[in-house]
Amino acid sequence: MKELLLYMARQLVDKPEEVSVTERESGGELVLELRVAPGDVGKVIGRGGGIAKDLRAIVRSSAPVGKRVNVEIVDK
């Protein structure tokens, strides 16, 4: 799932070399923290949060059955 999120985010931004994803567990849920260059944050969020919503849906659908996954977009 981490690799999938990395791939998708790198396709959206101007500075793909600055994209990173870290994994952490929080309350039985896997949280993927997506970090991009400050100028690229809007590109992974999209108008009205549409792209972020789609990224989350794709990552959740690729999770194993019974595993909860969330994507958080954080500032560097």
Secondary structure, 3 states (H helix, E strand, C coil): CHHHHHHHHHHHCCCHHHCEEEEEEECCEEEEEEECCHHHHHHHHCHHHHHHHHHHHHHHHCCCCCCEEEEEEECC
